[in-house]
Amino acid sequence: MNSSTCVLSGMRPTGKLHLGHLHGVLKNWVNLQHEYKCYFFVADWHALTTEYDNTGVIAQSVWDMVVDWLAVGINPGEATLFIQSKVPEHAELHLLLSMSTPLSWLERIPTYKDQQQKLQNKDLSTYGFLGYPLLQSADILVYKAGLVPVGEDQVAHVEFTRELARRFNHIYGREADFEDKVKEAIRKMGKKNAKLYKELRKRYQEQGDDEGLERAKALVDNQQNISLGDKKRLLGYLEGQNKTILPEPEALLTETAKMPGLDGQKMSKSYQNTIALREPPNIIEKKLRTMPTDPARIRRTDPGDPEKCPVWQFHQIYSKDDIKTWVQNGCRSAEIGCVDCKQPIIEAVLTELTPIRERALNYIEEPESVRAILSEGCEQARVTARETLEEVRQVMGLFYR
């Protein structure tokens, strides 16, 4: 496990999750928790940015969602699971960052105008909605997360966070005796490492050599005999004259979710085309049997085109090559009917969801265990968040003895 790199990801509480969440986010989380130090959180404050007038559903949605996380294999022994609003340091960092964040930076984020267009039935001309990308940035920076798993549509948010961190470090990362402290830290590295550090810094600053920068960062990270404060000074000195207080995160691009809905559109509750992870088998079977198919196949004897059929999209996710070939040939020649074509999908989906539903039942019967997991996760998250806030308050001059 790469415990030195922290991964952070959150999800708005929308209630019970469906196959789109499983294939789009949760399977990725399960893999990441074995590789990195992971923080996975319930973004309940983010839910308020669009549902501020409909808060009655949030609490139950939180429990339903976390049960699904645990049922699919998110392991509280491997990852830290917590609720955003139970870690007030998120809000404090959001407030402190807001003091130096240009308004124009928020207004130009692509999703700001896009979401207002999509959700015209809601009044989103609120301070909270304008500032939600800043809250997202605080979520990331309060844990000094190195990697943030996002789809391509969210890369702009991570870039915004990088700009915020850069601006914060520029404003507050100066120390009066910074250069002297850096020289002393370099001396502590020993002659050989000190020489290599200087060469790599020069290569990056004079030639823009990114590989040199990464090698220099690794060199600093591996130093055993210098303090954490000196390491931060050395890292800041690589890129300029500042101490790095809030490291810039990287976007960890995840594959676009290929899970279609029952009608071929994106799987979404708003389209009413979902299969929930805990739906009873008879309901799942009925939904899949009644899925629309290629409209050209009016009669059983009519040849079809799998590319025009939502069922084929499910085969691309669930079926092996021999089944796919059978579908392609059988559909185009009308040798198989739509009912035949759907049967392997029904079996595959039920096979995938049966153990998830059984594990979920254990957590539903033991709600105290879910509360205990979240309580412990919130406390673990707060320990890390408090450390960051102490440092932030100190450099901002808000540290009182």
ZAMARGU-4260 file (C-alpha; in steps of 0.2 Angstrom, whole numbers, plus 5000, padded with zeros to 4 digits):
<rodrens>
0) 5000/5000/5000 | 5006/5018/4996 | 5002/5025/5012 | 5012/5041/5008 | 4999/5046/4995
5) 4982/5051/5001 | 4966/5048/4990 | 4950/5058/4994 | 4933/5055/4986 | 4915/5059/4991
10) 4898/5056/4986 | 4882/5066/4989 | 4869/5056/4999 | 4856/5051/4986 | 4849/5036/4996
15) 4851/5018/4990 | 4864/5016/4976 | 4862/5007/4959 | 4872/4998/4946 | 4878/5015/4939
20) 4886/5019/4955 | 4894/5002/4957 | 4902/5002/4940 | 4906/5021/4939 | 4913/5024/4957
25) 4912/5010/4970 | 4922/4996/4961 | 4936/5009/4958 | 4935/5014/4977 | 4937/4995/4982
30) 4953/4994/4971 | 4960/5011/4977 | 4958/5006/4996 | 4971/4993/4994 | 4984/5004/4986
35) 4983/5021/4995 | 4977/5029/5011 | 4959/5033/5007 | 4946/5045/5014 | 4929/5042/5007
40) 4916/5054/5014 | 4897/5057/5013 | 4895/5075/5006 | 4880/5080/5015 | 4884/5099/5015
45) 4886/5097/4996 | 4868/5090/4996 | 4862/5106/5003 | 4868/5117/4989 | 4854/5110/4978
50) 4842/5103/4991 | 4842/5116/5004 | 4823/5117/5004 | 4821/5098/5005 | 4833/5092/5019
55) 4821/5079/5027 | 4828/5065/5016 | 4846/5068/5019 | 4849/5058/5035 | 4840/5042/5029
60) 4849/5044/5013 | 4866/5044/5022 | 4863/5028/5031 | 4856/5019/5015 | 4871/5025/5005
65) 4884/5019/5018 | 4876/5002/5020 | 4878/5000/5001 | 4897/5006/5002 | 4900/4993/5015
70) 4890/4979/5006 | 4900/4981/4990 | 4917/4979/4999 | 4922/4996/5005 | 4932/4991/5021
75) 4933/5002/5036 | 4949/4993/5041 | 4957/4999/5024 | 4949/5016/5021 | 4942/5030/5032
80) 4923/5033/5030 | 4915/5048/5037 | 4902/5061/5036 | 4907/5078/5030 | 4897/5089/5042
85) 4904/5079/5057 | 4921/5086/5053 | 4919/5105/5055 | 4937/5108/5049 | 4930/5107/5031
90) 4919/5122/5034 | 4933/5132/5043 | 4946/5129/5029 | 4932/5134/5017 | 4929/5150/5026
95) 4948/5154/5027 | 4951/5150/5009 | 4936/5161/5004 | 4945/5176/5010 | 4958/5176/4996
100) 4948/5167/4982 | 4944/5179/4968 | 4925/5179/4963 | 4929/5177/4945 | 4938/5160/4948
105) 4921/5153/4955 | 4911/5161/4941 | 4921/5154/4927 | 4920/5135/4933 | 4911/5126/4919
110) 4899/5117/4930 | 4892/5132/4938 | 4883/5139/4923 | 4879/5121/4917 | 4871/5116/4933
115) 4860/5131/4933 | 4854/5127/4916 | 4850/5109/4920 | 4842/5113/4937 | 4831/5128/4931
120) 4817/5122/4942 | 4828/5126/4958 | 4833/5144/4963 | 4852/5141/4963 | 4857/5160/4964
125) 4864/5157/4981 | 4880/5160/4990 | 4882/5141/4994 | 4879/5136/4976 | 4892/5148/4969
130) 4904/5143/4983 | 4902/5124/4982 | 4918/5121/4971 | 4928/5130/4985 | 4920/5118/4998
135) 4926/5104/4987 | 4943/5111/4987 | 4943/5113/5006 | 4937/5094/5007 | 4953/5089/4997
140) 4966/5101/5004 | 4961/5098/5023 | 4968/5080/5020 | 4982/5086/5009 | 4976/5073/4997
145) 4988/5069/4983 | 4976/5061/4971 | 4957/5064/4968 | 4948/5051/4957 | 4937/5060/4945
150) 4929/5059/4928 | 4934/5071/4914 | 4920/5082/4918 | 4927/5086/4935 | 4945/5089/4931
155) 4942/5108/4931 | 4937/5107/4949 | 4954/5098/4953 | 4963/5111/4943 | 4954/5125/4953
160) 4960/5117/4969 | 4978/5117/4962 | 4976/5136/4958 | 4969/5139/4976 | 4983/5129/4984
165) 4996/5139/4974 | 4989/5156/4978 | 4987/5151/4997 | 5006/5145/4997 | 5011/5161/4988
170) 5002/5173/5000 | 5006/5163/5016 | 5021/5153/5013 | 5034/5166/5015 | 5045/5166/5030
175) 5057/5180/5034 | 5072/5168/5036 | 5066/5156/5023 | 5082/5155/5013 | 5093/5153/5028
180) 5082/5138/5034 | 5082/5130/5017 | 5101/5131/5016 | 5102/5123/5033 | 5090/5109/5028
185) 5100/5106/5012 | 5116/5104/5023 | 5107/5091/5034 | 5104/5080/5018 | 5123/5076/5017
190) 5135/5081/5003 | 5129/5068/4990 | 5110/5071/4992 | 5113/5090/4994 | 5122/5091/4977
195) 5109/5080/4968 | 5095/5091/4976 | 5103/5107/4969 | 5105/5099/4952 | 5087/5093/4950
200) 5081/5110/4956 | 5091/5119/4943 | 5085/5107/4929 | 5067/5111/4934 | 5069/5129/4936
205) 5080/5133/4921 | 5073/5119/4909 | 5056/5115/4915 | 5061/5097/4918 | 5046/5089/4926
210) 5055/5073/4929 | 5068/5082/4938 | 5055/5090/4949 | 5047/5073/4953 | 5065/5065/4957
215) 5069/5080/4968 | 5052/5078/4978 | 5056/5059/4980 | 5073/5063/4986 | 5066/5075/4999
220) 5052/5063/5005 | 5065/5049/5008 | 5076/5060/5019 | 5076/5052/5037 | 5086/5065/5047
225) 5077/5081/5043 | 5061/5088/5051 | 5044/5089/5043 | 5045/5108/5043 | 5062/5107/5033
230) 5055/5094/5021 | 5041/5107/5017 | 5053/5121/5015 | 5064/5110/5003 | 5048/5106/4993
235) 5043/5124/4992 | 5061/5129/4987 | 5060/5117/4972 | 5047/5128/4964 | 5050/5145/4970
240) 5054/5154/4987 | 5039/5148/4997 | 5035/5135/5010 | 5022/5122/5004 | 5008/5122/5016
245) 4994/5115/5005 | 5001/5103/4992 | 4993/5103/4975 | 4982/5088/4971 | 4982/5078/4955
250) 4967/5072/4946 | 4966/5053/4945 | 4956/5050/4930 | 4943/5036/4931 | 4935/5028/4916
255) 4919/5035/4911 | 4905/5024/4918 | 4899/5013/4904 | 4884/5007/4914 | 4868/5011/4904
260) 4851/5013/4911 | 4837/5001/4906 | 4832/5012/4892 | 4849/5015/4885 | 4852/5032/4892
265) 4864/5035/4907 | 4857/5026/4922 | 4850/5039/4934 | 4836/5040/4946 | 4829/5055/4937
270) 4826/5045/4922 | 4818/5030/4932 | 4829/5018/4923 | 4839/5010/4937 | 4842/4994/4945
275) 4846/4997/4964 | 4860/4986/4972 | 4847/4979/4985 | 4832/4976/4974 | 4823/4959/4976
280) 4828/4947/4963 | 4810/4945/4956 | 4810/4964/4953 | 4827/4964/4945 | 4821/4950/4933
285) 4805/4959/4929 | 4814/4975/4925 | 4827/4966/4913 | 4814/4956/4905 | 4804/4971/4900
290) 4818/4981/4894 | 4815/4990/4877 | 4825/4982/4863 | 4829/4986/4844 | 4813/4994/4838
295) 4815/4986/4821 | 4812/4969/4829 | 4793/4969/4829 | 4791/4951/4827 | 4801/4936/4833
300) 4807/4932/4815 | 4813/4950/4811 | 4832/4952/4811 | 4839/4965/4823 | 4854/4976/4826
305) 4862/4974/4843 | 4870/4991/4841 | 4853/4999/4842 | 4847/4989/4857 | 4850/4994/4876
310) 4852/4975/4880 | 4868/4974/4870 | 4875/4988/4881 | 4873/4977/4896 | 4881/4962/4886
315) 4896/4973/4884 | 4898/4975/4903 | 4893/4957/4909 | 4895/4945/4895 | 4911/4935/4889
320) 4916/4935/4871 | 4907/4919/4866 | 4890/4926/4873 | 4893/4942/4863 | 4896/4932/4847
325) 4881/4922/4850 | 4871/4938/4853 | 4878/4947/4837 | 4875/4932/4826 | 4858/4926/4833
330) 4850/4944/4833 | 4856/4949/4816 | 4849/4932/4809 | 4834/4931/4820 | 4839/4914/4826
335) 4837/4920/4844 | 4823/4931/4851 | 4824/4946/4863 | 4819/4935/4878 | 4833/4923/4874
340) 4846/4937/4873 | 4841/4944/4890 | 4843/4928/4900 | 4862/4929/4901 | 4861/4947/4907
345) 4847/4942/4921 | 4859/4928/4927 | 4874/4939/4927 | 4866/4954/4936 | 4858/4942/4949
350) 4875/4934/4952 | 4884/4950/4955 | 4870/4958/4966 | 4866/4942/4977 | 4881/4944/4989
355) 4880/4962/4990 | 4861/4961/4995 | 4866/4948/5008 | 4880/4958/5016 | 4869/4974/5016
360) 4856/4964/5026 | 4869/4960/5040 | 4872/4979/5041 | 4853/4983/5041 | 4850/4971/5055
365) 4865/4979/5065 | 4863/4997/5063 | 4874/5001/5078 | 4889/4993/5068 | 4887/5006/5054
370) 4885/5020/5067 | 4901/5014/5075 | 4911/5013/5059 | 4906/5031/5054 | 4909/5038/5072
375) 4927/5030/5072 | 4930/5037/5054 | 4924/5054/5058 | 4936/5055/5073 | 4951/5048/5062
380) 4947/5061/5049 | 4946/5075/5062 | 4964/5071/5068 | 4971/5074/5051 | 4960/5089/5048
385) 4965/5097/5064 | 4983/5096/5060 | 4981/5105/5044 | 4970/5118/5052 | 4983/5121/5065
390) 4996/5124/5052 | 4984/5135/5041 | 4979/5146/5056 | 4998/5148/5061 | 5003/5154/5044
395) 4988/5166/5043 | 4992/5174/5060 | 4977/5166/5069 | 4987/5156/5081 | 4985/5163/5099
400) 4995/5157/5114
</rodrens>
